Amino acid sequence: MEENQSGPVPTQKDEDQDGDQGDTVDAKPDRSDRFSFFGNKKKKNGQEQQPEAPVSNQCRIIHPTFKYNMNYKKVGKCIIINNKNFEDQTEMGTRSGTDKDAGALHKCFRNLGFEVVVYNDQCCDDMIKLLQQAADENHSDAACFACIFLSHGIDGHIYGTDGVLEIKDLTTFFRGDKCKTLIGKPKLFFIQACRGSTFDNGIQTDSGLADDTDANPKYKIPVEADFLLAYSTVPVADARCFGGNEQMPDASEGK
């Protein structure tokens, strides 16, 4: 880069006249070899190929080819099991604020087109019978199924009002070999419950708060395919929200 000088600018001599081979680099750098990192290949005729594009420009965006068929008469049924009060032998406290969660979820899934039913304070046997009955229903005209558990829990287990159940014992009713009319369709389970006793303190941030498989008998899928289980917490953490208040985001005030 040329410097600004206060004196007169001297006339520049032609290098061919004086033979001065001093600086040959212009103020604008030579970028002819800027792709040398990738290597310059030559054609058979000796001509140089165009430099290769940067690696970042060679990436392909791959779009998923599989999508669930949602073109059904109904979106599907959504069952919400809202357990607030527990018997003394469970040593579990009242889940204050869970009714607010249940109301918000009812509104959310209803707006998505689900047929939503809320069941309050279900014991273990009631939960088993409820999901067994739901799995036995005909879901042929439905695109999917959803179930939401609001309760106490430990990792892999959920509490009824009188005891504890394995979550797998409840989801197993919807396996492909047991619930034929949901084969190849999404089966969604949302669990808002503790998965242990460790409290997640969080961290401060800068921001605020399916195809018909019967048509091809040779095509098989696992009996536990198309399940989604979404937990409100990571393993060994309880379901309280950040900040020390026993409160879920924008909803409950309890576990």
C-alpha positions as YAML, in Angstrom:
chain: A
units: angstrom
residues:
- id: 1
  name: MET
  ca: [0.00, 0.00, 0.00]
- id: 2
  name: GLU
  ca: [1.38, 3.40, -0.95]
- id: 3
  name: GLU
  ca: [2.01, 5.86, 1.85]
- id: 4
  name: ASN
  ca: [0.78, 9.45, 1.74]
- id: 5
  name: GLN
  ca: [3.73, 11.83, 1.64]
- id: 6
  name: SER
  ca: [3.78, 15.58, 2.13]
- id: 7
  name: GLY
  ca: [6.45, 16.21, -0.56]
- id: 8
  name: PRO
  ca: [6.12, 15.97, -4.33]
- id: 9
  name: VAL
  ca: [5.69, 12.51, -5.76]
- id: 10
  name: PRO
  ca: [8.71, 11.51, -7.85]
- id: 11
  name: THR
  ca: [8.18, 10.32, -11.40]
- id: 12
  name: GLN
  ca: [8.34, 6.52, -11.53]
- id: 13
  name: LYS
  ca: [10.86, 5.13, -13.97]
- id: 14
  name: ASP
  ca: [10.03, 2.31, -16.37]
- id: 15
  name: GLU
  ca: [11.71, -0.88, -15.27]
- id: 16
  name: ASP
  ca: [12.55, -1.70, -18.89]
- id: 17
  name: GLN
  ca: [14.51, 1.54, -19.16]
- id: 18
  name: ASP
  ca: [16.65, 1.30, -16.06]
- id: 19
  name: GLY
  ca: [16.77, -2.48, -15.67]
- id: 20
  name: ASP
  ca: [15.82, -2.19, -12.01]
- id: 21
  name: GLN
  ca: [14.43, -5.55, -10.92]
- id: 22
  name: GLY
  ca: [13.61, -4.35, -7.38]
- id: 23
  name: ASP
  ca: [10.10, -4.93, -5.98]
- id: 24
  name: THR
  ca: [7.92, -6.69, -8.53]
- id: 25
  name: VAL
  ca: [4.90, -7.19, -6.21]
- id: 26
  name: ASP
  ca: [2.14, -4.74, -6.90]
- id: 27
  name: ALA
  ca: [-0.02, -3.24, -4.16]
- id: 28
  name: LYS
  ca: [-2.66, -5.79, -5.12]
- id: 29
  name: PRO
  ca: [-1.28, -9.24, -4.19]
- id: 30
  name: ASP
  ca: [-1.05, -12.00, -6.76]
- id: 31
  name: ARG
  ca: [-3.83, -14.52, -6.02]
- id: 32
  name: SER
  ca: [-3.19, -16.80, -8.98]
- id: 33
  name: ASP
  ca: [-2.15, -19.64, -6.67]
- id: 34
  name: ARG
  ca: [-4.84, -19.15, -4.06]
- id: 35
  name: PHE
  ca: [-6.27, -22.63, -4.76]
- id: 36
  name: SER
  ca: [-2.91, -24.36, -4.61]
- id: 37
  name: PHE
  ca: [-3.99, -25.87, -1.30]
- id: 38
  name: PHE
  ca: [-6.33, -28.16, -3.25]
- id: 39
  name: GLY
  ca: [-3.72, -28.85, -5.93]
- id: 40
  name: ASN
  ca: [-3.78, -27.83, -9.58]
- id: 41
  name: LYS
  ca: [-4.31, -30.72, -11.95]
- id: 42
  name: LYS
  ca: [-3.33, -30.56, -15.59]
- id: 43
  name: LYS
  ca: [-5.14, -31.90, -18.56]
- id: 44
  name: LYS
  ca: [-3.48, -34.22, -21.04]
- id: 45
  name: ASN
  ca: [-2.83, -31.33, -23.43]
- id: 46
  name: GLY
  ca: [-0.86, -29.55, -20.74]
- id: 47
  name: GLN
  ca: [-3.45, -26.89, -20.02]
- id: 48
  name: GLU
  ca: [-4.27, -26.20, -16.43]
- id: 49
  name: GLN
  ca: [-7.71, -27.08, -15.18]
- id: 50
  name: GLN
  ca: [-9.88, -24.57, -13.40]
- id: 51
  name: PRO
  ca: [-9.20, -24.57, -9.64]
- id: 52
  name: GLU
  ca: [-11.51, -26.72, -7.60]
- id: 53
  name: ALA
  ca: [-14.24, -25.06, -5.59]
- id: 54
  name: PRO
  ca: [-13.74, -24.82, -1.82]
- id: 55
  name: VAL
  ca: [-14.85, -27.81, 0.19]
- id: 56
  name: SER
  ca: [-17.70, -25.82, 1.72]
- id: 57
  name: ASN
  ca: [-19.18, -25.36, -1.76]
- id: 58
  name: GLN
  ca: [-19.03, -29.05, -2.50]
- id: 59
  name: CYS
  ca: [-21.44, -30.10, 0.24]
- id: 60
  name: ARG
  ca: [-24.81, -31.51, -0.76]
- id: 61
  name: ILE
  ca: [-27.98, -31.00, 1.20]
- id: 62
  name: ILE
  ca: [-29.65, -34.38, 1.38]
- id: 63
  name: HIS
  ca: [-33.40, -34.26, 1.80]
- id: 64
  name: PRO
  ca: [-35.02, -37.23, 3.52]
- id: 65
  name: THR
  ca: [-36.89, -39.38, 1.07]
- id: 66
  name: PHE
  ca: [-39.21, -40.95, 3.67]
- id: 67
  name: LYS
  ca: [-42.20, -39.13, 5.04]
- id: 68
  name: TYR
  ca: [-45.08, -40.49, 7.06]
- id: 69
  name: ASN
  ca: [-48.37, -40.47, 5.22]
- id: 70
  name: MET
  ca: [-50.59, -38.02, 7.10]
- id: 71
  name: ASN
  ca: [-53.38, -38.11, 4.54]
- id: 72
  name: TYR
  ca: [-55.98, -39.76, 6.75]
- id: 73
  name: LYS
  ca: [-59.46, -38.82, 7.84]
- id: 74
  name: LYS
  ca: [-58.23, -38.08, 11.37]
- id: 75
  name: VAL
  ca: [-54.94, -36.93, 12.85]
- id: 76
  name: GLY
  ca: [-55.41, -39.38, 15.69]
- id: 77
  name: LYS
  ca: [-56.15, -39.75, 19.37]
- id: 78
  name: CYS
  ca: [-54.12, -38.07, 22.12]
- id: 79
  name: ILE
  ca: [-54.42, -39.43, 25.67]
- id: 80
  name: ILE
  ca: [-53.20, -37.29, 28.56]
- id: 81
  name: ILE
  ca: [-52.72, -39.06, 31.90]
- id: 82
  name: ASN
  ca: [-52.46, -36.37, 34.56]
- id: 83
  name: ASN
  ca: [-51.48, -37.74, 37.97]
- id: 84
  name: LYS
  ca: [-51.53, -35.09, 40.66]
- id: 85
  name: ASN
  ca: [-52.35, -36.86, 43.96]
- id: 86
  name: PHE
  ca: [-50.61, -40.01, 45.21]
- id: 87
  name: GLU
  ca: [-51.32, -42.52, 47.94]
- id: 88
  name: ASP
  ca: [-49.23, -42.44, 51.10]
- id: 89
  name: GLN
  ca: [-47.34, -45.70, 50.40]
- id: 90
  name: THR
  ca: [-45.76, -44.16, 47.30]
- id: 91
  name: GLU
  ca: [-44.15, -41.41, 49.44]
- id: 92
  name: MET
  ca: [-44.77, -39.06, 46.51]
- id: 93
  name: GLY
  ca: [-46.02, -35.53, 47.07]
- id: 94
  name: THR
  ca: [-48.81, -33.66, 45.35]
- id: 95
  name: ARG
  ca: [-47.81, -32.33, 41.92]
- id: 96
  name: SER
  ca: [-49.05, -28.76, 42.24]
- id: 97
  name: GLY
  ca: [-49.33, -27.04, 38.90]
- id: 98
  name: THR
  ca: [-49.82, -30.19, 36.83]
- id: 99
  name: ASP
  ca: [-53.41, -29.20, 36.01]
- id: 100
  name: LYS
  ca: [-52.05, -26.15, 34.25]
- id: 101
  name: ASP
  ca: [-49.76, -28.38, 32.20]
- id: 102
  name: ALA
  ca: [-52.62, -30.67, 31.29]
- id: 103
  name: GLY
  ca: [-54.77, -27.74, 30.19]
- id: 104
  name: ALA
  ca: [-52.00, -26.28, 28.03]
- id: 105
  name: LEU
  ca: [-51.27, -29.64, 26.42]
- id: 106
  name: HIS
  ca: [-54.95, -30.28, 25.78]
- id: 107
  name: LYS
  ca: [-55.21, -26.98, 23.94]
- id: 108
  name: CYS
  ca: [-51.97, -27.54, 22.01]
- id: 109
  name: PHE
  ca: [-52.80, -31.02, 20.71]
- id: 110
  name: ARG
  ca: [-56.41, -30.09, 20.00]
- id: 111
  name: ASN
  ca: [-55.13, -27.23, 17.82]
- id: 112
  name: LEU
  ca: [-52.97, -29.79, 15.98]
- id: 113
  name: GLY
  ca: [-56.11, -31.72, 15.12]
- id: 114
  name: PHE
  ca: [-55.92, -34.51, 17.68]
- id: 115
  name: GLU
  ca: [-58.90, -35.93, 19.51]
- id: 116
  name: VAL
  ca: [-57.73, -35.23, 23.07]
- id: 117
  name: VAL
  ca: [-58.92, -37.00, 26.22]
- id: 118
  name: VAL
  ca: [-57.58, -36.20, 29.72]
- id: 119
  name: TYR
  ca: [-57.60, -38.77, 32.52]
- id: 120
  name: ASN
  ca: [-56.83, -37.53, 36.03]
- id: 121
  name: ASP
  ca: [-55.26, -39.47, 38.93]
- id: 122
  name: GLN
  ca: [-54.96, -42.94, 37.40]
- id: 123
  name: CYS
  ca: [-53.69, -45.88, 39.44]
- id: 124
  name: CYS
  ca: [-51.35, -48.43, 37.86]
- id: 125
  name: ASP
  ca: [-54.11, -50.84, 36.86]
- id: 126
  name: ASP
  ca: [-56.16, -48.00, 35.39]
- id: 127
  name: MET
  ca: [-53.20, -46.85, 33.29]
- id: 128
  name: ILE
  ca: [-52.63, -50.37, 31.95]
- id: 129
  name: LYS
  ca: [-56.31, -50.88, 31.12]
- id: 130
  name: LEU
  ca: [-56.53, -47.43, 29.55]
- id: 131
  name: LEU
  ca: [-53.64, -47.96, 27.14]
- id: 132
  name: GLN
  ca: [-54.63, -51.55, 26.42]
- id: 133
  name: GLN
  ca: [-58.08, -50.30, 25.42]
- id: 134
  name: ALA
  ca: [-56.58, -47.54, 23.28]
- id: 135
  name: ALA
  ca: [-54.34, -50.03, 21.48]
- id: 136
  name: ASP
  ca: [-57.30, -52.34, 20.82]
- id: 137
  name: GLU
  ca: [-59.22, -49.56, 19.07]
- id: 138
  name: ASN
  ca: [-59.34, -49.32, 15.29]
- id: 139
  name: HIS
  ca: [-56.92, -46.61, 14.17]
- id: 140
  name: SER
  ca: [-57.28, -47.31, 10.44]
- id: 141
  name: ASP
  ca: [-58.59, -43.82, 9.69]
- id: 142
  name: ALA
  ca: [-55.99, -42.09, 11.90]
- id: 143
  name: ALA
  ca: [-52.54, -40.85, 10.91]
- id: 144
  name: CYS
  ca: [-50.87, -41.40, 14.30]
- id: 145
  name: PHE
  ca: [-51.33, -41.80, 18.05]
- id: 146
  name: ALA
  ca: [-50.07, -39.72, 20.97]
- id: 147
  name: CYS
  ca: [-49.93, -40.27, 24.72]
- id: 148
  name: ILE
  ca: [-48.69, -37.87, 27.40]
- id: 149
  name: PHE
  ca: [-47.78, -38.86, 30.95]
- id: 150
  name: LEU
  ca: [-47.74, -36.17, 33.64]
- id: 151
  name: SER
  ca: [-46.58, -37.80, 36.85]
- id: 152
  name: HIS
  ca: [-43.71, -38.61, 39.17]
- id: 153
  name: GLY
  ca: [-41.13, -41.04, 37.86]
- id: 154
  name: ILE
  ca: [-37.69, -42.56, 38.01]
- id: 155
  name: ASP
  ca: [-35.56, -43.56, 35.05]
- id: 156
  name: GLY
  ca: [-37.56, -45.90, 32.83]
- id: 157
  name: HIS
  ca: [-40.57, -45.86, 35.15]
- id: 158
  name: ILE
  ca: [-43.70, -43.78, 35.68]
- id: 159
  name: TYR
  ca: [-45.89, -43.52, 38.78]
- id: 160
  name: GLY
  ca: [-49.55, -44.31, 39.01]
- id: 161
  name: THR
  ca: [-51.30, -42.92, 42.03]
- id: 162
  name: ASP
  ca: [-50.67, -46.15, 43.94]
- id: 163
  name: GLY
  ca: [-47.31, -47.37, 42.66]
- id: 164
  name: VAL
  ca: [-44.79, -47.46, 39.83]
- id: 165
  name: LEU
  ca: [-44.81, -49.00, 36.35]
- id: 166
  name: GLU
  ca: [-42.22, -49.57, 33.67]
- id: 167
  name: ILE
  ca: [-42.88, -47.22, 30.77]
- id: 168
  name: LYS
  ca: [-42.13, -50.10, 28.39]
- id: 169
  name: ASP
  ca: [-45.03, -52.05, 29.91]
- id: 170
  name: LEU
  ca: [-47.34, -49.27, 28.71]
- id: 171
  name: THR
  ca: [-45.86, -48.65, 25.28]
- id: 172
  name: THR
  ca: [-45.66, -52.35, 24.42]
- id: 173
  name: PHE
  ca: [-49.39, -52.45, 23.68]
- id: 174
  name: PHE
  ca: [-48.72, -50.41, 20.55]
- id: 175
  name: ARG
  ca: [-46.10, -52.68, 19.02]
- id: 176
  name: GLY
  ca: [-46.69, -53.67, 15.44]
- id: 177
  name: ASP
  ca: [-47.54, -57.24, 16.37]
- id: 178
  name: LYS
  ca: [-50.19, -56.08, 18.85]
- id: 179
  name: CYS
  ca: [-51.69, -52.93, 17.35]
- id: 180
  name: LYS
  ca: [-52.08, -53.70, 13.66]
- id: 181
  name: THR
  ca: [-53.90, -50.50, 12.69]
- id: 182
  name: LEU
  ca: [-50.94, -48.34, 13.78]
- id: 183
  name: ILE
  ca: [-48.30, -50.25, 11.82]
- id: 184
  name: GLY
  ca: [-46.11, -47.80, 9.94]
- id: 185
  name: LYS
  ca: [-47.66, -44.83, 11.74]
- id: 186
  name: PRO
  ca: [-46.04, -42.55, 14.35]
- id: 187
  name: LYS
  ca: [-46.70, -43.49, 17.97]
- id: 188
  name: LEU
  ca: [-45.73, -40.53, 20.13]
- id: 189
  name: PHE
  ca: [-45.15, -40.71, 23.88]
- id: 190
  name: PHE
  ca: [-44.29, -37.62, 25.93]
- id: 191
  name: ILE
  ca: [-43.19, -38.16, 29.52]
- id: 192
  name: GLN
  ca: [-43.08, -35.23, 31.92]
- id: 193
  name: ALA
  ca: [-41.70, -36.87, 35.03]
- id: 194
  name: CYS
  ca: [-38.55, -37.22, 37.08]
- id: 195
  name: ARG
  ca: [-35.88, -39.62, 35.86]
- id: 196
  name: GLY
  ca: [-33.95, -39.56, 39.14]
- id: 197
  name: SER
  ca: [-33.31, -37.33, 42.14]
- id: 198
  name: THR
  ca: [-30.52, -35.07, 40.84]
- id: 199
  name: PHE
  ca: [-31.55, -31.47, 40.20]
- id: 200
  name: ASP
  ca: [-30.47, -29.85, 36.95]
- id: 201
  name: ASN
  ca: [-29.43, -26.32, 37.93]
- id: 202
  name: GLY
  ca: [-29.14, -25.12, 34.33]
- id: 203
  name: ILE
  ca: [-26.87, -22.33, 33.10]
- id: 204
  name: GLN
  ca: [-27.37, -18.62, 32.58]
- id: 205
  name: THR
  ca: [-27.75, -17.50, 28.97]
- id: 206
  name: ASP
  ca: [-27.88, -14.17, 27.21]
- id: 207
  name: SER
  ca: [-31.42, -14.73, 25.97]
- id: 208
  name: GLY
  ca: [-34.70, -15.07, 27.80]
- id: 209
  name: LEU
  ca: [-36.74, -17.54, 28.71]
- id: 210
  name: ALA
  ca: [-46.40, -44.51, 6.25]
- id: 211
  name: ASP
  ca: [-46.92, -46.76, 3.59]
- id: 212
  name: ASP
  ca: [-49.25, -49.81, 3.77]
- id: 213
  name: THR
  ca: [-46.94, -52.75, 4.48]
- id: 214
  name: ASP
  ca: [-49.68, -55.29, 3.73]
- id: 215
  name: ALA
  ca: [-49.29, -54.49, 0.03]
- id: 216
  name: ASN
  ca: [-45.84, -56.10, 0.05]
- id: 217
  name: PRO
  ca: [-45.65, -59.21, 2.24]
- id: 218
  name: LYS
  ca: [-41.86, -59.40, 1.79]
- id: 219
  name: TYR
  ca: [-41.36, -55.96, 3.38]
- id: 220
  name: LYS
  ca: [-40.89, -56.14, 7.14]
- id: 221
  name: ILE
  ca: [-40.27, -53.56, 9.83]
- id: 222
  name: PRO
  ca: [-39.37, -54.08, 13.52]
- id: 223
  name: VAL
  ca: [-42.36, -54.53, 15.79]
- id: 224
  name: GLU
  ca: [-41.18, -51.53, 17.84]
- id: 225
  name: ALA
  ca: [-40.68, -49.27, 14.82]
- id: 226
  name: ASP
  ca: [-42.17, -45.76, 14.55]
- id: 227
  name: PHE
  ca: [-42.02, -45.03, 18.29]
- id: 228
  name: LEU
  ca: [-40.99, -41.63, 19.62]
- id: 229
  name: LEU
  ca: [-40.44, -41.23, 23.37]
- id: 230
  name: ALA
  ca: [-39.75, -37.65, 24.45]
- id: 231
  name: TYR
  ca: [-38.74, -36.95, 28.05]
- id: 232
  name: SER
  ca: [-38.85, -33.59, 29.79]
- id: 233
  name: THR
  ca: [-35.57, -34.42, 31.57]
- id: 234
  name: VAL
  ca: [-32.30, -36.24, 31.01]
- id: 235
  name: PRO
  ca: [-31.58, -39.46, 32.98]
- id: 236
  name: VAL
  ca: [-31.04, -39.12, 36.76]
- id: 237
  name: ALA
  ca: [-32.58, -35.64, 36.77]
- id: 238
  name: ASP
  ca: [-35.84, -34.48, 38.24]
- id: 239
  name: ALA
  ca: [-38.47, -32.59, 36.31]
- id: 240
  name: ARG
  ca: [-38.10, -29.25, 38.01]
- id: 241
  name: CYS
  ca: [-37.21, -26.26, 35.92]
- id: 242
  name: PHE
  ca: [-34.27, -23.86, 36.17]
- id: 243
  name: GLY
  ca: [-33.99, -21.25, 38.88]
- id: 244
  name: GLY
  ca: [-34.77, -23.39, 41.91]
- id: 245
  name: ASN
  ca: [-38.52, -23.03, 41.58]
- id: 246
  name: GLU
  ca: [-40.32, -26.32, 41.24]
- id: 247
  name: GLN
  ca: [-41.80, -25.22, 37.96]
- id: 248
  name: MET
  ca: [-41.87, -26.51, 34.39]
- id: 249
  name: PRO
  ca: [-41.39, -23.93, 31.61]
- id: 250
  name: ASP
  ca: [-44.54, -21.87, 31.16]
- id: 251
  name: ALA
  ca: [-46.65, -24.54, 32.77]
- id: 252
  name: SER
  ca: [-46.42, -26.56, 35.94]
- id: 253
  name: GLU
  ca: [-45.22, -25.71, 39.38]
- id: 254
  name: GLY
  ca: [-44.39, -29.25, 40.36]
- id: 255
  name: LYS
  ca: [-42.52, -32.31, 39.27]
...
